Amino acid sequence: MKTTNKSKEISKVECGSNLKNVIDALYVLNGKWKLPIVLSLVNGSKRFNEILKDVEGISPKILAQELKHLEQNELILRNVYNTIPVSIVYEASSYSETLKDVLRTLGDWGAGHRKKITGK
């Protein structure tokens, strides 16, 4: 019986650790705009207004905030070019490639969920 209790404790520890990891991931990726922005940049480098057109419905203010957050978390790169006028180009970082499997799984789950809820 003690073994069972220990295995339950280990399970609780693992669960707690996994929960912390999920919370960390959600902190970085939370919100309806971050993943669409990253997906927009995975298809190539873009300037601010190009991202604004790509991610329908986002306001310039929110886009600026989200870009800053994604840059701080090293998912995107902000490149400033010393041209006249100065041009700023955003691109997906190599670190953002680590999201590929997560996004594929999330997309598959979303498609299944939509089908379950709508019956289509």
Summary of the structure (lengths in Angstrom):
residues: 120
radius of gyration: 19.3
end to end distance: 48.2
largest distance: 74.0
contacts: 277
relative contact order: 0.11
helix: 68%
strand: 12%
